[in-house]
Amino acid sequence: MTASSSAAPVTAPGLSGPIDPARTYQVALARPAAAAGVRFKPRGDLTLRGDLLALLITENGADAVLAAEPR
């Protein structure tokens, strides 16, 4: 078994299932967060690809995201 197959899928508040890495999501942040060397602030419209959203949650915790909605 590989490490990637044993890892739990990443979910976000507002989603009924795991984050699809190839899909785009409209995201509302609860607080400033960083992922992939980019700092995000909790204001305005934020659209992220699923792989970046999953990374953001993994690195900052699920409480950094108020809601995520597929676009």
Distance bins in CASP14 RR format, pairs under 12 A and 6 or more apart:
PFRMAT RR
TARGET T0000
AUTHOR 0000-0000-0000
RMODE 2
METHOD distances of the structure
MODEL  1
1 7 0 0 0 0 0 1 0 0 0 0 0
4 21 0 0 0 0 0 1 0 0 0 0 0
7 18 0 0 0 0 0 1 0 0 0 0 0
7 54 0 0 0 0 0 1 0 0 0 0 0
7 58 0 0 0 0 1 0 0 0 0 0 0
8 17 0 0 0 0 0 1 0 0 0 0 0
8 18 0 0 0 0 1 0 0 0 0 0 0
8 19 0 0 0 0 0 1 0 0 0 0 0
8 54 0 0 0 0 0 1 0 0 0 0 0
8 57 0 0 0 0 0 1 0 0 0 0 0
8 58 0 0 0 0 0 1 0 0 0 0 0
8 62 0 0 0 0 0 1 0 0 0 0 0
9 15 0 0 0 0 0 1 0 0 0 0 0
9 17 1 0 0 1 0 0 0 0 0 0 0
9 18 1 1 0 0 0 0 0 0 0 0 0
9 19 1 0 0 1 0 0 0 0 0 0 0
9 20 0 0 0 0 1 0 0 0 0 0 0
9 21 0 0 0 0 0 1 0 0 0 0 0
9 50 0 0 0 0 0 1 0 0 0 0 0
9 54 0 0 0 0 1 0 0 0 0 0 0
9 57 0 0 0 0 0 1 0 0 0 0 0
9 58 0 0 0 0 0 1 0 0 0 0 0
10 17 0 0 0 0 1 0 0 0 0 0 0
10 18 1 0 0 1 0 0 0 0 0 0 0
10 19 1 0 1 0 0 0 0 0 0 0 0
10 20 0 0 0 0 0 1 0 0 0 0 0
10 21 0 0 0 0 1 0 0 0 0 0 0
10 25 0 0 0 0 0 1 0 0 0 0 0
10 35 0 0 0 0 0 1 0 0 0 0 0
10 50 0 0 0 0 1 0 0 0 0 0 0
10 51 0 0 0 0 1 0 0 0 0 0 0
10 52 0 0 0 0 0 1 0 0 0 0 0
10 53 1 0 0 1 0 0 0 0 0 0 0
10 54 1 0 1 0 0 0 0 0 0 0 0
10 55 0 0 0 0 1 0 0 0 0 0 0
10 56 0 0 0 0 1 0 0 0 0 0 0
10 57 1 0 1 0 0 0 0 0 0 0 0
10 58 1 0 0 1 0 0 0 0 0 0 0
10 59 0 0 0 0 0 1 0 0 0 0 0
10 60 0 0 0 0 0 1 0 0 0 0 0
10 61 0 0 0 0 1 0 0 0 0 0 0
10 62 0 0 0 0 1 0 0 0 0 0 0
10 65 0 0 0 0 0 1 0 0 0 0 0
10 68 0 0 0 0 0 1 0 0 0 0 0
11 17 1 0 1 0 0 0 0 0 0 0 0
11 18 1 0 1 0 0 0 0 0 0 0 0
11 19 1 0 0 1 0 0 0 0 0 0 0
11 20 0 0 0 0 0 1 0 0 0 0 0
11 25 0 0 0 0 0 1 0 0 0 0 0
11 50 0 0 0 0 0 1 0 0 0 0 0
11 53 0 0 0 0 0 1 0 0 0 0 0
11 54 0 0 0 0 1 0 0 0 0 0 0
11 57 0 0 0 0 1 0 0 0 0 0 0
11 58 0 0 0 0 0 1 0 0 0 0 0
11 61 0 0 0 0 0 1 0 0 0 0 0
11 62 1 0 0 1 0 0 0 0 0 0 0
11 65 0 0 0 0 1 0 0 0 0 0 0
11 67 0 0 0 0 0 1 0 0 0 0 0
11 68 0 0 0 0 1 0 0 0 0 0 0
12 18 0 0 0 0 1 0 0 0 0 0 0
12 19 1 0 0 1 0 0 0 0 0 0 0
12 20 0 0 0 0 0 1 0 0 0 0 0
12 23 0 0 0 0 0 1 0 0 0 0 0
12 25 1 0 0 1 0 0 0 0 0 0 0
12 26 0 0 0 0 0 1 0 0 0 0 0
12 27 1 0 0 1 0 0 0 0 0 0 0
12 28 0 0 0 0 0 1 0 0 0 0 0
12 29 0 0 0 0 0 1 0 0 0 0 0
12 30 0 0 0 0 0 1 0 0 0 0 0
12 48 0 0 0 0 1 0 0 0 0 0 0
12 50 0 0 0 0 1 0 0 0 0 0 0
12 52 0 0 0 0 0 1 0 0 0 0 0
12 53 1 0 0 1 0 0 0 0 0 0 0
12 54 0 0 0 0 1 0 0 0 0 0 0
12 55 0 0 0 0 0 1 0 0 0 0 0
12 56 0 0 0 0 1 0 0 0 0 0 0
12 57 1 0 0 1 0 0 0 0 0 0 0
12 58 0 0 0 0 0 1 0 0 0 0 0
12 60 0 0 0 0 0 1 0 0 0 0 0
12 61 0 0 0 0 0 1 0 0 0 0 0
12 62 1 0 0 1 0 0 0 0 0 0 0
12 63 0 0 0 0 0 1 0 0 0 0 0
12 64 0 0 0 0 1 0 0 0 0 0 0
12 65 1 0 1 0 0 0 0 0 0 0 0
12 66 0 0 0 0 1 0 0 0 0 0 0
12 67 1 0 0 1 0 0 0 0 0 0 0
12 68 1 1 0 0 0 0 0 0 0 0 0
12 69 0 0 0 0 1 0 0 0 0 0 0
12 70 0 0 0 0 0 1 0 0 0 0 0
13 19 0 0 0 0 0 1 0 0 0 0 0
13 25 0 0 0 0 0 1 0 0 0 0 0
13 27 0 0 0 0 1 0 0 0 0 0 0
13 28 0 0 0 0 1 0 0 0 0 0 0
13 29 0 0 0 0 0 1 0 0 0 0 0
13 30 0 0 0 0 1 0 0 0 0 0 0
13 53 0 0 0 0 0 1 0 0 0 0 0
13 57 0 0 0 0 1 0 0 0 0 0 0
13 61 0 0 0 0 0 1 0 0 0 0 0
13 62 1 0 0 1 0 0 0 0 0 0 0
13 63 0 0 0 0 1 0 0 0 0 0 0
13 64 0 0 0 0 0 1 0 0 0 0 0
13 65 1 0 1 0 0 0 0 0 0 0 0
13 66 1 0 0 1 0 0 0 0 0 0 0
13 67 1 0 1 0 0 0 0 0 0 0 0
13 68 1 0 0 1 0 0 0 0 0 0 0
13 69 0 0 0 0 1 0 0 0 0 0 0
14 25 0 0 0 0 1 0 0 0 0 0 0
14 26 0 0 0 0 0 1 0 0 0 0 0
14 27 0 0 0 0 0 1 0 0 0 0 0
14 28 0 0 0 0 1 0 0 0 0 0 0
14 53 0 0 0 0 0 1 0 0 0 0 0
14 62 0 0 0 0 0 1 0 0 0 0 0
14 65 0 0 0 0 1 0 0 0 0 0 0
14 66 0 0 0 0 1 0 0 0 0 0 0
14 67 1 0 1 0 0 0 0 0 0 0 0
14 68 1 0 0 1 0 0 0 0 0 0 0
14 69 1 0 0 1 0 0 0 0 0 0 0
14 70 0 0 0 0 1 0 0 0 0 0 0
15 23 0 0 0 0 0 1 0 0 0 0 0
15 25 0 0 0 0 1 0 0 0 0 0 0
15 26 0 0 0 0 0 1 0 0 0 0 0
15 27 0 0 0 0 0 1 0 0 0 0 0
15 50 0 0 0 0 0 1 0 0 0 0 0
15 53 0 0 0 0 1 0 0 0 0 0 0
15 54 0 0 0 0 0 1 0 0 0 0 0
15 57 0 0 0 0 0 1 0 0 0 0 0
15 62 0 0 0 0 0 1 0 0 0 0 0
15 65 0 0 0 0 1 0 0 0 0 0 0
15 67 0 0 0 0 1 0 0 0 0 0 0
15 68 1 0 1 0 0 0 0 0 0 0 0
15 69 1 0 0 1 0 0 0 0 0 0 0
15 70 1 0 0 1 0 0 0 0 0 0 0
16 68 0 0 0 0 0 1 0 0 0 0 0
16 69 0 0 0 0 0 1 0 0 0 0 0
16 70 0 0 0 0 1 0 0 0 0 0 0
17 23 0 0 0 0 0 1 0 0 0 0 0
17 25 0 0 0 0 0 1 0 0 0 0 0
17 68 0 0 0 0 0 1 0 0 0 0 0
17 70 0 0 0 0 0 1 0 0 0 0 0
18 25 0 0 0 0 0 1 0 0 0 0 0
18 50 0 0 0 0 0 1 0 0 0 0 0
18 51 0 0 0 0 0 1 0 0 0 0 0
18 53 0 0 0 0 0 1 0 0 0 0 0
18 54 0 0 0 0 1 0 0 0 0 0 0
18 57 0 0 0 0 0 1 0 0 0 0 0
18 68 0 0 0 0 0 1 0 0 0 0 0
18 70 0 0 0 0 0 1 0 0 0 0 0
19 25 1 0 0 1 0 0 0 0 0 0 0
19 27 0 0 0 0 0 1 0 0 0 0 0
19 48 0 0 0 0 1 0 0 0 0 0 0
19 49 0 0 0 0 1 0 0 0 0 0 0
19 50 1 0 1 0 0 0 0 0 0 0 0
19 51 0 0 0 0 1 0 0 0 0 0 0
19 52 0 0 0 0 1 0 0 0 0 0 0
19 53 1 0 1 0 0 0 0 0 0 0 0
19 54 1 0 1 0 0 0 0 0 0 0 0
19 55 0 0 0 0 1 0 0 0 0 0 0
19 56 0 0 0 0 1 0 0 0 0 0 0
19 57 1 0 0 1 0 0 0 0 0 0 0
19 58 0 0 0 0 0 1 0 0 0 0 0
19 62 0 0 0 0 0 1 0 0 0 0 0
19 65 0 0 0 0 0 1 0 0 0 0 0
19 68 1 0 0 1 0 0 0 0 0 0 0
19 69 0 0 0 0 0 1 0 0 0 0 0
19 70 0 0 0 0 1 0 0 0 0 0 0
20 48 0 0 0 0 0 1 0 0 0 0 0
20 49 0 0 0 0 1 0 0 0 0 0 0
20 50 1 0 0 1 0 0 0 0 0 0 0
20 51 0 0 0 0 1 0 0 0 0 0 0
20 53 0 0 0 0 1 0 0 0 0 0 0
20 54 0 0 0 0 1 0 0 0 0 0 0
20 68 0 0 0 0 0 1 0 0 0 0 0
20 70 1 0 0 1 0 0 0 0 0 0 0
20 71 0 0 0 0 0 1 0 0 0 0 0
21 48 0 0 0 0 0 1 0 0 0 0 0
21 49 1 0 0 1 0 0 0 0 0 0 0
21 50 1 0 1 0 0 0 0 0 0 0 0
21 51 1 1 0 0 0 0 0 0 0 0 0
21 52 0 0 0 0 1 0 0 0 0 0 0
21 53 0 0 0 0 1 0 0 0 0 0 0
21 54 1 0 0 1 0 0 0 0 0 0 0
21 55 0 0 0 0 1 0 0 0 0 0 0
22 49 1 0 0 1 0 0 0 0 0 0 0
22 50 1 0 0 1 0 0 0 0 0 0 0
22 51 1 0 0 1 0 0 0 0 0 0 0
22 52 0 0 0 0 0 1 0 0 0 0 0
22 53 0 0 0 0 0 1 0 0 0 0 0
22 54 0 0 0 0 0 1 0 0 0 0 0
22 70 0 0 0 0 0 1 0 0 0 0 0
23 47 0 0 0 0 0 1 0 0 0 0 0
23 48 0 0 0 0 1 0 0 0 0 0 0
23 49 1 0 0 1 0 0 0 0 0 0 0
23 50 1 0 1 0 0 0 0 0 0 0 0
23 51 0 0 0 0 1 0 0 0 0 0 0
23 52 0 0 0 0 0 1 0 0 0 0 0
23 53 0 0 0 0 1 0 0 0 0 0 0
23 54 0 0 0 0 0 1 0 0 0 0 0
23 68 0 0 0 0 0 1 0 0 0 0 0
23 69 0 0 0 0 0 1 0 0 0 0 0
23 70 1 0 1 0 0 0 0 0 0 0 0
23 71 1 0 0 1 0 0 0 0 0 0 0
24 45 0 0 0 0 0 1 0 0 0 0 0
24 46 0 0 0 0 0 1 0 0 0 0 0
24 47 1 0 1 0 0 0 0 0 0 0 0
24 48 1 0 0 1 0 0 0 0 0 0 0
24 49 1 0 1 0 0 0 0 0 0 0 0
24 50 1 0 0 1 0 0 0 0 0 0 0
24 51 0 0 0 0 0 1 0 0 0 0 0
24 52 0 0 0 0 1 0 0 0 0 0 0
24 53 0 0 0 0 1 0 0 0 0 0 0
24 68 0 0 0 0 0 1 0 0 0 0 0
24 69 0 0 0 0 0 1 0 0 0 0 0
24 70 1 0 0 1 0 0 0 0 0 0 0
24 71 1 0 1 0 0 0 0 0 0 0 0
25 45 0 0 0 0 0 1 0 0 0 0 0
25 46 0 0 0 0 1 0 0 0 0 0 0
25 47 1 0 0 1 0 0 0 0 0 0 0
25 48 1 0 1 0 0 0 0 0 0 0 0
25 49 1 0 0 1 0 0 0 0 0 0 0
25 50 1 0 1 0 0 0 0 0 0 0 0
25 51 0 0 0 0 0 1 0 0 0 0 0
25 52 0 0 0 0 1 0 0 0 0 0 0
25 53 1 0 1 0 0 0 0 0 0 0 0
25 54 0 0 0 0 1 0 0 0 0 0 0
25 56 0 0 0 0 0 1 0 0 0 0 0
25 57 0 0 0 0 0 1 0 0 0 0 0
25 65 0 0 0 0 1 0 0 0 0 0 0
25 67 0 0 0 0 1 0 0 0 0 0 0
25 68 1 0 1 0 0 0 0 0 0 0 0
25 69 1 0 0 1 0 0 0 0 0 0 0
25 70 1 0 1 0 0 0 0 0 0 0 0
25 71 1 0 0 1 0 0 0 0 0 0 0
26 44 0 0 0 0 0 1 0 0 0 0 0
26 45 1 0 0 1 0 0 0 0 0 0 0
26 46 1 0 0 1 0 0 0 0 0 0 0
26 47 1 0 1 0 0 0 0 0 0 0 0
26 48 0 0 0 0 1 0 0 0 0 0 0
26 49 0 0 0 0 0 1 0 0 0 0 0
26 50 0 0 0 0 0 1 0 0 0 0 0
26 53 0 0 0 0 0 1 0 0 0 0 0
26 65 0 0 0 0 0 1 0 0 0 0 0
26 66 0 0 0 0 0 1 0 0 0 0 0
26 67 0 0 0 0 1 0 0 0 0 0 0
26 68 1 0 0 1 0 0 0 0 0 0 0
26 69 1 0 1 0 0 0 0 0 0 0 0
26 70 1 0 0 1 0 0 0 0 0 0 0
26 71 1 0 1 0 0 0 0 0 0 0 0
27 33 0 0 0 0 1 0 0 0 0 0 0
27 35 0 0 0 0 0 1 0 0 0 0 0
27 40 0 0 0 0 1 0 0 0 0 0 0
27 41 0 0 0 0 0 1 0 0 0 0 0
27 42 0 0 0 0 1 0 0 0 0 0 0
27 43 0 0 0 0 0 1 0 0 0 0 0
27 44 0 0 0 0 0 1 0 0 0 0 0
27 45 0 0 0 0 1 0 0 0 0 0 0
27 46 1 0 1 0 0 0 0 0 0 0 0
27 47 1 0 0 1 0 0 0 0 0 0 0
27 48 1 0 1 0 0 0 0 0 0 0 0
27 49 0 0 0 0 0 1 0 0 0 0 0
27 50 0 0 0 0 1 0 0 0 0 0 0
27 52 0 0 0 0 1 0 0 0 0 0 0
27 53 1 0 0 1 0 0 0 0 0 0 0
27 54 0 0 0 0 0 1 0 0 0 0 0
27 56 0 0 0 0 1 0 0 0 0 0 0
27 57 0 0 0 0 1 0 0 0 0 0 0
27 60 0 0 0 0 0 1 0 0 0 0 0
27 64 0 0 0 0 1 0 0 0 0 0 0
27 65 1 0 0 1 0 0 0 0 0 0 0
27 66 0 0 0 0 1 0 0 0 0 0 0
27 67 1 0 0 1 0 0 0 0 0 0 0
27 68 1 0 1 0 0 0 0 0 0 0 0
27 69 1 0 0 1 0 0 0 0 0 0 0
27 70 0 0 0 0 0 1 0 0 0 0 0
27 71 0 0 0 0 1 0 0 0 0 0 0
28 40 0 0 0 0 0 1 0 0 0 0 0
28 41 0 0 0 0 0 1 0 0 0 0 0
28 42 1 0 0 1 0 0 0 0 0 0 0
28 43 0 0 0 0 1 0 0 0 0 0 0
28 44 0 0 0 0 1 0 0 0 0 0 0
28 45 0 0 0 0 1 0 0 0 0 0 0
28 46 1 0 0 1 0 0 0 0 0 0 0
28 47 0 0 0 0 0 1 0 0 0 0 0
28 48 0 0 0 0 0 1 0 0 0 0 0
28 53 0 0 0 0 0 1 0 0 0 0 0
28 64 0 0 0 0 0 1 0 0 0 0 0
28 65 1 0 0 1 0 0 0 0 0 0 0
28 66 1 0 1 0 0 0 0 0 0 0 0
28 67 1 0 1 0 0 0 0 0 0 0 0
28 68 1 0 0 1 0 0 0 0 0 0 0
28 69 0 0 0 0 1 0 0 0 0 0 0
29 35 0 0 0 0 0 1 0 0 0 0 0
29 39 0 0 0 0 0 1 0 0 0 0 0
29 40 1 0 1 0 0 0 0 0 0 0 0
29 41 1 0 0 1 0 0 0 0 0 0 0
29 42 1 1 0 0 0 0 0 0 0 0 0
29 43 0 0 0 0 1 0 0 0 0 0 0
29 44 0 0 0 0 1 0 0 0 0 0 0
29 45 0 0 0 0 0 1 0 0 0 0 0
29 46 1 0 0 1 0 0 0 0 0 0 0
29 48 0 0 0 0 1 0 0 0 0 0 0
29 53 0 0 0 0 0 1 0 0 0 0 0
29 56 0 0 0 0 1 0 0 0 0 0 0
29 57 0 0 0 0 0 1 0 0 0 0 0
29 60 0 0 0 0 1 0 0 0 0 0 0
29 61 0 0 0 0 0 1 0 0 0 0 0
29 62 0 0 0 0 0 1 0 0 0 0 0
29 63 0 0 0 0 0 1 0 0 0 0 0
29 64 1 0 0 1 0 0 0 0 0 0 0
29 65 1 0 0 1 0 0 0 0 0 0 0
29 66 1 0 0 1 0 0 0 0 0 0 0
29 67 0 0 0 0 1 0 0 0 0 0 0
29 68 0 0 0 0 1 0 0 0 0 0 0
30 40 0 0 0 0 0 1 0 0 0 0 0
30 41 0 0 0 0 0 1 0 0 0 0 0
30 42 1 0 0 1 0 0 0 0 0 0 0
30 43 0 0 0 0 0 1 0 0 0 0 0
30 46 0 0 0 0 0 1 0 0 0 0 0
30 56 0 0 0 0 0 1 0 0 0 0 0
30 57 0 0 0 0 0 1 0 0 0 0 0
30 60 0 0 0 0 1 0 0 0 0 0 0
30 61 0 0 0 0 1 0 0 0 0 0 0
30 62 0 0 0 0 1 0 0 0 0 0 0
30 63 1 0 0 1 0 0 0 0 0 0 0
30 64 1 0 1 0 0 0 0 0 0 0 0
30 65 1 0 0 1 0 0 0 0 0 0 0
30 66 1 0 1 0 0 0 0 0 0 0 0
30 67 0 0 0 0 1 0 0 0 0 0 0
30 68 0 0 0 0 0 1 0 0 0 0 0
31 39 0 0 0 0 0 1 0 0 0 0 0
31 40 0 0 0 0 1 0 0 0 0 0 0
31 41 0 0 0 0 1 0 0 0 0 0 0
31 42 1 0 1 0 0 0 0 0 0 0 0
31 43 0 0 0 0 0 1 0 0 0 0 0
31 56 0 0 0 0 0 1 0 0 0 0 0
31 60 0 0 0 0 1 0 0 0 0 0 0
31 61 0 0 0 0 0 1 0 0 0 0 0
31 62 0 0 0 0 0 1 0 0 0 0 0
31 63 1 0 0 1 0 0 0 0 0 0 0
31 64 1 0 1 0 0 0 0 0 0 0 0
31 65 0 0 0 0 1 0 0 0 0 0 0
31 66 0 0 0 0 1 0 0 0 0 0 0
32 38 0 0 0 0 0 1 0 0 0 0 0
32 39 1 0 0 1 0 0 0 0 0 0 0
32 40 1 0 0 1 0 0 0 0 0 0 0
32 41 1 0 1 0 0 0 0 0 0 0 0
32 42 1 0 0 1 0 0 0 0 0 0 0
32 43 0 0 0 0 1 0 0 0 0 0 0
32 46 0 0 0 0 0 1 0 0 0 0 0
32 56 0 0 0 0 0 1 0 0 0 0 0
32 60 0 0 0 0 1 0 0 0 0 0 0
32 64 0 0 0 0 1 0 0 0 0 0 0
33 39 1 0 0 1 0 0 0 0 0 0 0
33 40 1 0 1 0 0 0 0 0 0 0 0
33 41 0 0 0 0 1 0 0 0 0 0 0
33 42 0 0 0 0 1 0 0 0 0 0 0
33 46 0 0 0 0 0 1 0 0 0 0 0
33 48 0 0 0 0 0 1 0 0 0 0 0
33 52 0 0 0 0 0 1 0 0 0 0 0
33 53 0 0 0 0 0 1 0 0 0 0 0
33 55 0 0 0 0 0 1 0 0 0 0 0
33 56 1 0 1 0 0 0 0 0 0 0 0
33 57 0 0 0 0 1 0 0 0 0 0 0
33 58 0 0 0 0 0 1 0 0 0 0 0
33 59 1 0 0 1 0 0 0 0 0 0 0
33 60 1 0 1 0 0 0 0 0 0 0 0
33 61 0 0 0 0 1 0 0 0 0 0 0
33 62 0 0 0 0 0 1 0 0 0 0 0
33 63 0 0 0 0 1 0 0 0 0 0 0
33 64 1 0 1 0 0 0 0 0 0 0 0
33 65 1 0 0 1 0 0 0 0 0 0 0
33 66 0 0 0 0 0 1 0 0 0 0 0
34 40 1 0 0 1 0 0 0 0 0 0 0
34 41 0 0 0 0 0 1 0 0 0 0 0
34 52 0 0 0 0 0 1 0 0 0 0 0
34 55 0 0 0 0 1 0 0 0 0 0 0
34 56 1 0 0 1 0 0 0 0 0 0 0
34 58 0 0 0 0 0 1 0 0 0 0 0
34 59 1 0 0 1 0 0 0 0 0 0 0
34 60 1 0 0 1 0 0 0 0 0 0 0
34 61 0 0 0 0 0 1 0 0 0 0 0
34 64 0 0 0 0 1 0 0 0 0 0 0
35 46 0 0 0 0 0 1 0 0 0 0 0
35 48 0 0 0 0 1 0 0 0 0 0 0
35 49 0 0 0 0 0 1 0 0 0 0 0
35 50 0 0 0 0 0 1 0 0 0 0 0
35 51 0 0 0 0 1 0 0 0 0 0 0
35 52 1 0 1 0 0 0 0 0 0 0 0
35 53 0 0 0 0 1 0 0 0 0 0 0
35 54 0 0 0 0 1 0 0 0 0 0 0
35 55 1 0 1 0 0 0 0 0 0 0 0
35 56 1 1 0 0 0 0 0 0 0 0 0
35 57 0 0 0 0 1 0 0 0 0 0 0
35 58 0 0 0 0 1 0 0 0 0 0 0
35 59 1 0 1 0 0 0 0 0 0 0 0
35 60 1 0 0 1 0 0 0 0 0 0 0
35 61 0 0 0 0 0 1 0 0 0 0 0
35 64 0 0 0 0 1 0 0 0 0 0 0
35 65 0 0 0 0 0 1 0 0 0 0 0
36 48 0 0 0 0 0 1 0 0 0 0 0
36 49 0 0 0 0 0 1 0 0 0 0 0
36 50 0 0 0 0 0 1 0 0 0 0 0
36 51 0 0 0 0 1 0 0 0 0 0 0
36 52 1 0 0 1 0 0 0 0 0 0 0
36 53 0 0 0 0 0 1 0 0 0 0 0
36 54 0 0 0 0 0 1 0 0 0 0 0
36 55 1 0 0 1 0 0 0 0 0 0 0
36 56 0 0 0 0 1 0 0 0 0 0 0
36 58 0 0 0 0 0 1 0 0 0 0 0
36 59 0 0 0 0 1 0 0 0 0 0 0
36 60 0 0 0 0 0 1 0 0 0 0 0
37 52 0 0 0 0 0 1 0 0 0 0 0
37 55 0 0 0 0 1 0 0 0 0 0 0
37 56 0 0 0 0 0 1 0 0 0 0 0
37 59 0 0 0 0 1 0 0 0 0 0 0
38 46 0 0 0 0 0 1 0 0 0 0 0
38 48 0 0 0 0 1 0 0 0 0 0 0
38 52 0 0 0 0 1 0 0 0 0 0 0
38 55 0 0 0 0 0 1 0 0 0 0 0
38 56 0 0 0 0 1 0 0 0 0 0 0
38 59 0 0 0 0 0 1 0 0 0 0 0
38 60 0 0 0 0 0 1 0 0 0 0 0
39 46 0 0 0 0 0 1 0 0 0 0 0
39 56 0 0 0 0 0 1 0 0 0 0 0
39 59 0 0 0 0 0 1 0 0 0 0 0
39 60 0 0 0 0 0 1 0 0 0 0 0
39 64 0 0 0 0 0 1 0 0 0 0 0
40 46 1 0 0 1 0 0 0 0 0 0 0
40 47 0 0 0 0 0 1 0 0 0 0 0
40 48 0 0 0 0 1 0 0 0 0 0 0
40 52 0 0 0 0 1 0 0 0 0 0 0
40 53 0 0 0 0 0 1 0 0 0 0 0
40 55 0 0 0 0 0 1 0 0 0 0 0
40 56 1 0 0 1 0 0 0 0 0 0 0
40 57 0 0 0 0 0 1 0 0 0 0 0
40 59 0 0 0 0 0 1 0 0 0 0 0
40 60 0 0 0 0 1 0 0 0 0 0 0
40 64 0 0 0 0 1 0 0 0 0 0 0
40 65 0 0 0 0 0 1 0 0 0 0 0
41 64 0 0 0 0 0 1 0 0 0 0 0
42 56 0 0 0 0 0 1 0 0 0 0 0
42 60 0 0 0 0 0 1 0 0 0 0 0
42 63 0 0 0 0 0 1 0 0 0 0 0
42 64 0 0 0 0 1 0 0 0 0 0 0
42 65 0 0 0 0 1 0 0 0 0 0 0
42 66 1 0 0 1 0 0 0 0 0 0 0
42 67 0 0 0 0 0 1 0 0 0 0 0
43 66 0 0 0 0 0 1 0 0 0 0 0
45 69 0 0 0 0 0 1 0 0 0 0 0
45 71 0 0 0 0 0 1 0 0 0 0 0
46 52 0 0 0 0 0 1 0 0 0 0 0
46 53 0 0 0 0 1 0 0 0 0 0 0
46 56 0 0 0 0 1 0 0 0 0 0 0
46 64 0 0 0 0 0 1 0 0 0 0 0
46 65 0 0 0 0 1 0 0 0 0 0 0
46 66 0 0 0 0 0 1 0 0 0 0 0
46 67 0 0 0 0 0 1 0 0 0 0 0
46 68 0 0 0 0 1 0 0 0 0 0 0
46 69 0 0 0 0 0 1 0 0 0 0 0
46 71 0 0 0 0 0 1 0 0 0 0 0
47 53 0 0 0 0 1 0 0 0 0 0 0
47 68 0 0 0 0 0 1 0 0 0 0 0
47 69 0 0 0 0 0 1 0 0 0 0 0
47 70 0 0 0 0 0 1 0 0 0 0 0
47 71 1 0 0 1 0 0 0 0 0 0 0
48 54 0 0 0 0 1 0 0 0 0 0 0
48 55 0 0 0 0 1 0 0 0 0 0 0
48 56 1 0 0 1 0 0 0 0 0 0 0
48 57 0 0 0 0 0 1 0 0 0 0 0
48 64 0 0 0 0 0 1 0 0 0 0 0
48 65 0 0 0 0 1 0 0 0 0 0 0
48 68 0 0 0 0 1 0 0 0 0 0 0
48 69 0 0 0 0 0 1 0 0 0 0 0
48 70 0 0 0 0 0 1 0 0 0 0 0
48 71 0 0 0 0 1 0 0 0 0 0 0
49 55 0 0 0 0 1 0 0 0 0 0 0
49 56 0 0 0 0 0 1 0 0 0 0 0
49 68 0 0 0 0 0 1 0 0 0 0 0
49 70 0 0 0 0 0 1 0 0 0 0 0
49 71 0 0 0 0 0 1 0 0 0 0 0
50 56 0 0 0 0 1 0 0 0 0 0 0
50 57 0 0 0 0 1 0 0 0 0 0 0
50 58 0 0 0 0 0 1 0 0 0 0 0
50 65 0 0 0 0 0 1 0 0 0 0 0
50 68 0 0 0 0 1 0 0 0 0 0 0
50 69 0 0 0 0 0 1 0 0 0 0 0
50 70 0 0 0 0 1 0 0 0 0 0 0
50 71 0 0 0 0 0 1 0 0 0 0 0
51 57 0 0 0 0 0 1 0 0 0 0 0
51 58 0 0 0 0 0 1 0 0 0 0 0
52 58 0 0 0 0 0 1 0 0 0 0 0
52 59 0 0 0 0 0 1 0 0 0 0 0
52 60 0 0 0 0 0 1 0 0 0 0 0
52 65 0 0 0 0 0 1 0 0 0 0 0
52 68 0 0 0 0 0 1 0 0 0 0 0
53 59 0 0 0 0 0 1 0 0 0 0 0
53 60 0 0 0 0 0 1 0 0 0 0 0
53 61 0 0 0 0 0 1 0 0 0 0 0
53 62 0 0 0 0 0 1 0 0 0 0 0
53 64 0 0 0 0 0 1 0 0 0 0 0
53 65 1 0 0 1 0 0 0 0 0 0 0
53 67 0 0 0 0 0 1 0 0 0 0 0
53 68 1 0 0 1 0 0 0 0 0 0 0
53 69 0 0 0 0 0 1 0 0 0 0 0
53 70 0 0 0 0 0 1 0 0 0 0 0
53 71 0 0 0 0 0 1 0 0 0 0 0
54 60 0 0 0 0 0 1 0 0 0 0 0
54 61 0 0 0 0 0 1 0 0 0 0 0
54 62 0 0 0 0 0 1 0 0 0 0 0
54 65 0 0 0 0 0 1 0 0 0 0 0
54 68 0 0 0 0 0 1 0 0 0 0 0
55 61 0 0 0 0 0 1 0 0 0 0 0
55 64 0 0 0 0 0 1 0 0 0 0 0
55 65 0 0 0 0 0 1 0 0 0 0 0
56 62 0 0 0 0 1 0 0 0 0 0 0
56 63 0 0 0 0 0 1 0 0 0 0 0
56 64 1 0 0 1 0 0 0 0 0 0 0
56 65 1 0 0 1 0 0 0 0 0 0 0
56 68 0 0 0 0 1 0 0 0 0 0 0
57 63 0 0 0 0 1 0 0 0 0 0 0
57 64 1 0 0 1 0 0 0 0 0 0 0
57 65 1 0 0 1 0 0 0 0 0 0 0
57 66 0 0 0 0 0 1 0 0 0 0 0
57 68 0 0 0 0 1 0 0 0 0 0 0
58 64 0 0 0 0 0 1 0 0 0 0 0
58 65 0 0 0 0 0 1 0 0 0 0 0
59 65 0 0 0 0 0 1 0 0 0 0 0
62 68 0 0 0 0 0 1 0 0 0 0 0
END
